[in-house]
Amino acid sequence: MRALLQSAGFTVQGNRASCVHCNGTARLTVSFTADVAFCHRCKWAQNKVQLARGLGRTVHAEESTHRRARLRVEAFRKWLSAKYSELANRERRLARRAEWAKVALIYFPDFEAAWEALAQWYHQRRALEAWFEIAQCKEGRIELFKHWVASNG
């Protein structure tokens, strides 16, 4: 998309471009991805096939191996997002229960359920933190992706 926009006369900086269709001095009003571009000022929008056709070019169809790889990465990202949400919710519940347990233990120091809630929080907290650390760095996500591929074929 970047090359197509530049060929069409757009000035591209990062993932933004200055629209050739807008009047005025506003800059970088066009946001784009690999497949679509949209101007937030004049509402001009095109996908890469439309833009290429307008420039008299053709866009080659995606190869099947590339498509499978892209779909696999998209599925991994979806799984990672769901896993992240699941573990964040678990961490939130455990932390909330631990805070309630601390208050309960002030008044009832022999309250076994409160001690159990604190124990669960302290035992699982580091494992959850470690998972979040891994999931937030590039190398960690690569390792998670390898394990995900191995378990999902």
CORJOJO-V169348 format. One record per residue. RES is the residue in one letter. PSI is psi in whole degrees, 0 to 359 (999 if undefined). OMEGA is omega in whole degrees, 0 to 359 (none if undefined). Layout:
res=RES psi=PSI omega=OMEGA
res=RES psi=PSI omega=OMEGA
This chain:
res=M psi=320 omega=181
res=R psi=311 omega=181
res=A psi=321 omega=179
res=L psi=317 omega=179
res=L psi=317 omega=179
res=Q psi=321 omega=178
res=S psi=330 omega=180
res=A psi=0 omega=177
res=G psi=4 omega=178
res=F psi=145 omega=173
res=T psi=117 omega=187
res=V psi=134 omega=174
res=Q psi=114 omega=182
res=G psi=230 omega=177
res=N psi=27 omega=179
res=R psi=159 omega=178
res=A psi=156 omega=175
res=S psi=130 omega=186
res=C psi=132 omega=177
res=V psi=351 omega=182
res=H psi=343 omega=182
res=C psi=145 omega=171
res=N psi=149 omega=178
res=G psi=191 omega=187
res=T psi=5 omega=180
res=A psi=137 omega=181
res=R psi=155 omega=175
res=L psi=44 omega=180
res=T psi=350 omega=181
res=V psi=123 omega=172
res=S psi=149 omega=182
res=F psi=156 omega=173
res=T psi=192 omega=179
res=A psi=338 omega=186
res=D psi=332 omega=184
res=V psi=157 omega=175
res=A psi=145 omega=183
res=F psi=130 omega=176
res=C psi=124 omega=182
res=H psi=354 omega=180
res=R psi=302 omega=184
res=C psi=356 omega=178
res=K psi=20 omega=174
res=W psi=136 omega=180
res=A psi=140 omega=174
res=Q psi=152 omega=171
res=N psi=174 omega=187
res=K psi=331 omega=178
res=V psi=315 omega=179
res=Q psi=315 omega=181
res=L psi=316 omega=178
res=A psi=318 omega=179
res=R psi=319 omega=178
res=G psi=333 omega=178
res=L psi=1 omega=180
res=G psi=24 omega=180
res=R psi=169 omega=174
res=T psi=149 omega=177
res=V psi=126 omega=181
res=H psi=142 omega=178
res=A psi=148 omega=179
res=E psi=133 omega=178
res=E psi=152 omega=184
res=S psi=323 omega=179
res=T psi=322 omega=178
res=H psi=319 omega=179
res=R psi=315 omega=179
res=R psi=318 omega=179
res=A psi=317 omega=180
res=R psi=317 omega=180
res=L psi=325 omega=177
res=R psi=317 omega=178
res=V psi=319 omega=178
res=E psi=319 omega=178
res=A psi=320 omega=178
res=F psi=315 omega=180
res=R psi=321 omega=177
res=K psi=316 omega=178
res=W psi=315 omega=181
res=L psi=318 omega=179
res=S psi=316 omega=179
res=A psi=318 omega=179
res=K psi=317 omega=179
res=Y psi=314 omega=179
res=S psi=316 omega=180
res=E psi=312 omega=182
res=L psi=327 omega=176
res=A psi=319 omega=177
res=N psi=319 omega=177
res=R psi=315 omega=179
res=E psi=318 omega=179
res=R psi=316 omega=179
res=R psi=315 omega=180
res=L psi=319 omega=180
res=A psi=319 omega=179
res=R psi=317 omega=178
res=R psi=323 omega=179
res=A psi=319 omega=178
res=E psi=319 omega=176
res=W psi=320 omega=180
res=A psi=319 omega=179
res=K psi=318 omega=179
res=V psi=317 omega=181
res=A psi=323 omega=182
res=L psi=339 omega=175
res=I psi=318 omega=183
res=Y psi=330 omega=183
res=F psi=81 omega=185
res=P psi=344 omega=179
res=D psi=14 omega=183
res=F psi=102 omega=188
res=E psi=322 omega=181
res=A psi=325 omega=178
res=A psi=318 omega=178
res=W psi=321 omega=179
res=E psi=319 omega=178
res=A psi=318 omega=177
res=L psi=319 omega=180
res=A psi=316 omega=178
res=Q psi=316 omega=180
res=W psi=311 omega=183
res=Y psi=328 omega=179
res=H psi=324 omega=185
res=Q psi=342 omega=185
res=R psi=310 omega=184
res=R psi=322 omega=178
res=A psi=319 omega=178
res=L psi=316 omega=178
res=E psi=319 omega=180
res=A psi=318 omega=179
res=W psi=316 omega=180
res=F psi=322 omega=177
res=E psi=316 omega=179
res=I psi=315 omega=184
res=A psi=341 omega=184
res=Q psi=354 omega=178
res=C psi=152 omega=185
res=K psi=312 omega=181
res=E psi=322 omega=178
res=G psi=318 omega=178
res=R psi=325 omega=178
res=I psi=316 omega=178
res=E psi=318 omega=177
res=L psi=320 omega=179
res=F psi=317 omega=179
res=K psi=315 omega=179
res=H psi=322 omega=179
res=W psi=316 omega=179
res=V psi=317 omega=180
res=A psi=324 omega=182
res=S psi=342 omega=181
res=N psi=1 omega=177
res=G psi=999 omega=none
